[in-house]
Each structure stands twice: as structure tokens, then as C-alpha cells.
Amino acid sequence: MTFWEKNASARDALSSWNAIMKKASFQHPNEVKQVFNHADFLGDGMAIFNIKGNDYRLITHILYRWQVVYILWVGTHAQYDKLTEA
């Protein structure tokens, strides 16, 4: 079962994020930031996106050279907070 099947309110926002990422050809985090101004970058291609007004968080690893984005984790903001407390 996909995340948005369990969290239906995230579906449209995640679909929009996915559509943008599929069309984009980002070469650098600054270019991502121009489109997703609330994205945070941890270095080494790691990026955290706020989804649906920060109700959800999406952790990714972006390989700019190959135009590949790996989704490492997606969850609610509350789940993210617990994840980062550890």
C-alpha cells in the first residue's frame, strides 16, 4: 500500500511534487530551492521537502549528475519530528 493510500490528504500534493520533479532537470540545490522554496538541504544530495503546507515531509537523495531522485522516506510532520529526535 502506498503512503498516499493510507494518507489520502497527501495524494494531490505528492502527485504535484512528483510531476514537477519528472519535468525538471535540476543541476544544483539552488535550482531546486527556486521551485521548492521551503526545501532543506543536508549535503551530499540529501533534500527534505515540505509537502501540503508542511503537513508531510519527504526525504530524498538527489543525484543531479544522473537526474535521479530517490525517495528515502515520507511521513507526517509529527512522524518526522519523532524521526529526528532519535
Secondary structure, 3 states (H helix, E strand, C coil): CCHHHHCHHHHHHHHHHHHHHHHCCCCCHHHHHHHCCCCEEEECCEEEEEECCCCEEEEEEEEHHHCEEEEEEEEEHHHHHHHHHC
